[in-house]
Amino acid sequence: MLNSSDRYLAAVQELEKLTTDLTESDIVQQGVDIAQVATESRIAYLHFLNEDQNTIELGVWSHDTIGYCNAVYARHYPIESAGIWADTARTRLPCIHNDYAAQSNKRGLPDGHSPLYRHLGVPVVDDGLVRLLIGVGNKVAEYEQADIEILQMIARRIWSVTRQRRRLERYIDLGKRFVHVQEIASICALEYDLDEDSLVFDGMFSSIFRARHATERPNNLHEFLALVSPADHETVRAALTGTELARQSLRINCLRMTGEHFPAELKIEHRAREVGQGMIGIGILQDISELAMVEDLKQRADKDPLTGLPNRNRLQTFFLQGFGRRGSIDGFAFHYIDLDDFKPVNDQLGHPVGDEVLRMISQRLQQTVRKDDLVVRMGGDEFAIVQTGVDSPRAASALAKKIIGAVGAPIFVLGHTVSVGASVGITLCTGYQCPLQEISAAADRALYRAKAAGGRCHVLEP
């Protein structure tokens, strides 16, 4: 038998093998085996205490113990059911039972556990919580203070390495998740050294730019600009070589190594070099092909293909969003516009002339309104204008007169002079929570009255 000093030194040498290169399972398994040998015991265990501090996670026994212990793994073994072997969790202090069988209050052991004759247990307390219990048993001689010191040293080492391994696992997991997010979002990270003109991209560059080899990446600004549309060269150069600390975000067009063009978003910010003088640019480049496609589809869904004006769908969204910024006047006018004498244009001059007339009228309507107003093509030869910030019928009538004048001016198109007019029905609304269906119906009734009056005029629905 070794004396306590020799056993302590031998344990220290073995514990040096416990590193974060091992899995957590291997750390605790090797650690509990070391504990058994160092205390000259026949059995050893290590169990973690759960965050609730009321249950124990059973399941780690030394290799020798497993030979005659059939206790099964349990995630939530209740402390209240544990015998005095778990007093270390209750008292947060080491406990020795050199005559375990004679203890009157020993209570039970986990099902299948080997018999205990002697027992030594110590806890590890960290940040106010009991983290693990490690115990040994059935030593031939009695356990003494030296055994407590050896077991405490082993327990602290096991917990220290286990905690570091768990942190490492979290970083590894976060790293994997980040790479997964990069793959989903088509993002690559970059770092640019302004002084050295050194550019470094991460591994996602190859995927985004369809590189033939993983090492085929630009190493400086000149090589990167070869993969950027010439029209964006100066913008990219200014962003990467600038020294402003504020983050910059710009949309650029890039070129894959397969020859395909694609839109990208470049975000870059600069920071002072950690050691020495100079600046380092840190950023990301994202392939936004899918985003651009979605934006294009959304614009198409909200836009009239002939005139480029917003359509009924955009009008509905405009109302649902409460119009955005409306100024200090809490009211608006809805102008429903129908063209007079437009049908003869299509019938006599043809639809190409009619389409061009509609496009020119759309431009004239846009020129009559302010930036906060909305001009919409409702369909056919019908339009609508939402005039915001209206505080009186007079303001609505003034715009209606401008509309009638703009539409009624002669139109020169494809060798023809065309004259059409406009009838306008108006309804006023205070506040911006008025239902679109009710507003448009009221304006439509006013429009009907304007048409019945001979057209080229406006009527305000009372």
N, C-alpha and C positions, 0 to 999 in steps of 0.2 A: 504494500500500500504506500502511496505517495503522501508526503506531508501536505498541509494545506497550501503552502507557498508554491510548491512544485505543481500542485493541481491548478492553482490560479494562473501560473505562467503558461502551463500547457493549454488551458482554456483560452487565454489571450491569443496564443499562436493560432489556434483553430478558428477563433472568431475573426481573425484577419481575412479568412477565406470568404466571409460573408460580405458580399458587395452587391451593388445595384445591378451588376451584370446578371445576377441570378433572378429567377422569377420569385414572386412573393412566396409561393408554395415551397420552393427549394430553400429559401432563406429560413423559414420557420421550421422546416423539417430538419435541416442540418443543425439549426440552433438548438432544437430540443434534444437531438442526439448528443450534442456537445454538453448540454446541461446534465444529461444522465451520466455520462462518463466522468465529468469534472466533479460531481458530487458522490461518485462511487455508488450510484443507485441502480436499481434493477428496472425501474419504470420511470417514465417522464411524460409530461403532457404540456401543451401550450394552447390556451384558449383565449380568444378575443372577447372583450366585453362590447356589446352593441351600444350605439349612441344613446339608447333609452336608459342605459345604466341599470336596467332591470332584467336583462336577458344576456345569456352567454352563448357565443358561437362555438359549439363543441366540434372537435374533429381532428386535432393534430396530436398524435402520440409518437413517441420514439419508435424506431424500428424494432427494438427488443420488446417494447410494450405490446406492439401489435401482435406478437407471437402468442400472447395469452390474454389479450383484451379484445372482446367482441363488441365494445361500445360503438354505437353508430353515430355518424355525423348528424348534428342538429343545429339549425340556424338560430333558434330562439329558445334555448333551454332556460327556464325561469330560475333566477337566483333563489327565490323562496323555496324551490324544491331541492336546491343543492345542499349537500351536507357541509360539515365544518371545513372540508377541503376548499370551500369557496369563501371562507372567512376573510381571506385576503382582499376580496372585493368589498366586503362589508366594512372592514376596519381600515382598509387601505394600508395595512401593515403586514410584514412577514408573519407567518405563523408556523410553528413546529408542533407536530404530534408524534412523539417518539413511541407512544403506545396507542396507536390509532384504534385498535380493536376495543380497548378498555374505555374509550370515551363514551360516556352515557348519552351525550347529545349529538353523536356523530351524524345521525340521520342517514339518508341514502346516498349512493353513488349512481351515476348514469347507468342505465341498463347495459349489462354485458361487460362492465368494468371489472378489471382484475382486482383481487382482494388487496387491501392496504394494511400493512403492519406498522410502517412508519411513514410519515409524510412531512414534506417541507414545501411551502408555497410562498411566493412573493408576487406582489402586483407591480405594474408599471403605471404611474400616474403622470399624465401629461396634460397641460393646459386645463387643470382642474378636473379632469375625467380619468377614470380607470380605463386604461386602454387594453391591457392584456393581463392574464394570470398565467404564470408558469410554475409548475410544480414537479417534484421528484418524490419517489417513494421506495420503501423496502430496502433501504441501506442496511447493511449488516450491523454496523455500529450506529450509535445515536447521532442524529443531526445536531450540529452545534453552530456557534456564531460564524465560524469560518465558512461553513456551507452556505449560510445566508448571504455572506459577502460575495462569494463566488457566483451564486445564483442571481443575485441582484445585478452584478456586473454583466452576466450573460444576457439577462432579460433586457437591460438597458440597450445593449448592443443590438440585439434582435429587433427591438422596437425602433431604434434609430435607423437601421438599414431598411426595415420594412416601410417606415414612414417616407424615407427618401425614394424608395422604389415606387410607392404609391404616387408620389408627386411626379416622378419620371413617367409613370404610366399615364397620368393625366396629361402631361405635356405631349407624350407620344400620341395619345388619343386626340388631343386638340389639334396636333399637327396633321393627323390623318383626316380629321374632319375639315380642316382648312383646305387641305389638298383636294378633298372631295368637293367642297364648295367652289374651289377654283375651277375644277373640271366642269361642274354644272354651269357656272357663270362665265366660263371661258376667260379667266383672268390670269395674267402673269405679272409677277412682281419684278421690279427693276431697281437698280442703284447706279447712279452716275457720279463719278468723281470728276469734278470740273477741272481741277488742276492737272490731273493725269489723262484727261479725255478717255476715261475707262468706263465702259458700260457693261453691266452684268445683268442678265435676265435669269429667272429661275427656270425649272424644267418645263413649265407650262408653255414656254415660248414655242417649243417644237410642235406642240399640238395645235396652237392657234395659227402659227404661220406655215404649218404643214412641211416642216423641215424634213429632209431625207434622213438626217442623222441627228442624234441628240446634241452633238457638239457643234452643230451648224447654227451658230448664233452670232449676231453682231457684237463686236468688242469695243466699238467706239461710235461716236455720233455720226460720222460719215457713213459707216456701214449700215447703221440703223436708218438713216435718211434714204438709203437705196430702197428701203421697203415702205417708204411713205410717199404719198402722192406729191409731185413737185409743187402743187399749189399750197401744200401745207408745210413745206420745208422751213420757211422762216418762222412760222408760228411754233413749230416743234423746237427749232434751234433756240428761240428766245425762251421757251419754257424750261428747257434743260440747262441752259447756260446762265439763266438769270440767277440773281442772288436774293430775291425776295423770299422771306420766310413764309408768307401766306401761301396756302394751297391753291394751285391753279388746276382748272379742269377745262379740257378742250376736246372737241370732237374733230377727228381727222379721218382721212381715208388711207388705208394701208394696202399692201400688196403681199399676198401669200407667195411662198416660193413655188407654188404650182401655177402662178400667173393670175390668180383670181383676186379681184379687188374686194375689199370689205370695209365697212365703217367701224371705227374704234373710238373709244373714249380714253384719253390719257389724263391721269391725275398725277400731279407731281408737287412736292414741297421740298424745301431746302432746309438743312440744319447745319450748324457749325460742326466741323470735324471734332470728334471726341479728343483726339490727341493732335496737337499742332494747329497750324493755321489752315484756312480754306473752308470750302463748303462741300457738302455731299447732297445730291438730289435723290430722294426716295420716292418711289411712285408705283403705280400699277397701270397696266394697259389692258383694256377689256374689249373683246370682240362683241360688238353690239348689233350684229346682223339681225338676230331674232328680235331684239328690242326695236330696231328701226323698222322691221317688217310689221310688227304690231302697231307701231305709231302710224305707219303708212295706212294700214287697214283701218285704224281708228279715224284717221283724217278722211279717208274715203267714205266711211260710214256716216260722217258728219257733214260731208260736202256734196253739193250738187255738181255732178260731173260736167254739165254744159257751161254753167256760168262761174263755177268756183265759189259761189256763195254758200254759207251754211244752209242746211236743209231742215226739214221738220224735226229730225232726230236731234240736231244741235239746238233747235229752239226749245225742245222739251228739256234737254239737259240744262240749258240756260235758266229756265224757270226753276228747276229742281235745285240748282246751286244758289238760288237767291240773287242772281245777277252779279255776284262779286262786289266790287267797290262801286257804290252809287252816289257818293257825295252826301251833302247835307239835306237835300230835298228828297223826302220819302214818298215818291210817286212816279208813275210812268204813264205813257200813252201807247196804245197798241194800234198801229195803222195797218189796215188790211187793204191791199192794193190790187186792182184788177185792170188790165190794159184795155183801152177802148180801141176798136177798129183794128185789132191785131189779126183776127181770123182772115180777112182779105189778103193780108201780106202773105201768109202761108199758101192760100188758095191761088193767088194770082202770080206771085213771084217765086214760090217754091220754099221748101223747108230750109235749105241752106241759108237763104236770105233771112227767113224768120229766126233761125238760130242765132245768126249774127246780130240781129236786132235785139234779141233777148240778152246777149252778152253785153252789148253797148248800154242798154238800159240798166243792167246790173251795175255797171261801172258808174253811171250817172247817180244811181240811188246811193251808192257808197260815198260819193262825193258830197251828198247833201247832208250827211249825218256827222255826229261827233264820234270820237273814238270809243266812247262807252256805249253807244247805241249798237243795235244789232240789226243787220239787213238779212232777210231770209228769202230764199225762193221756195214757195209753198208747193209749186208744181204748175206745169202748163205756163200760162201767162199771169199767174198770181204770185204776189210777193207780200211780205210783211216786214214792218219795221217796229222794233221795240225802242221807243224814245224814252230814255231814262232821265231822271231828275226833273220831272215836269210838275210845276206847281199851279198851273192854270190852263183852262181850255184855250186861252189865247196862244200859249206856247205850242200846243198841239196843232192848232189851226195854221200857225206860221210855218211849221214844218210841212204840213200837208200842201200848202200853197207852193212851197219850194219843190216838193215832189212832183206836183202837177206841171209846174213850169219846166222842170228838168226833163221829164218824160215827153212833154209835148213839143219840145224843140225838134226841128227837122233832123232826120238821121240819114247820113249818106253812107250807103253800104253796097258793095259789089256793083257799082254803076247805077244804083237806084237811089232816089230820094224818097224816104219813107216818113209818113206822119202818123203817129199813134197818140193816144191820150191815156190818161189815168183817172180812174175813179177811186176814191179813198174813203173807207169807213173807219171811224175812230172810236175807241172807248178809252176812258180814263180809269185809273186805279190808284188808290192810296195804299201804300205799303207794298211789300213784295211777296206776300203769301197768297195772292189771288190765283185760283186754279186756271191754268192755261185754257182748258176746254171752255170754261165760262167766258173768259175774256175774248177768245177768238170767235165764239158764237155771237157775242154782243157786237163785235166789230163787223162781223159778216152781215148782221141785220142792218147796220148803218151803211155798209157797202151796197146792199141791195137797194136802199133808198137813194143812194147817190147815182146808181145806174138808172133807176127809174126816173130820176130827175134829168136824164139826158147825158150823163157822164161828164167827164172832165171837171169834176167838182168834188168836194169833200163833205161828209156829213158826220157830225159828232153824236154818238148814241148818248141819250140823256141818262 
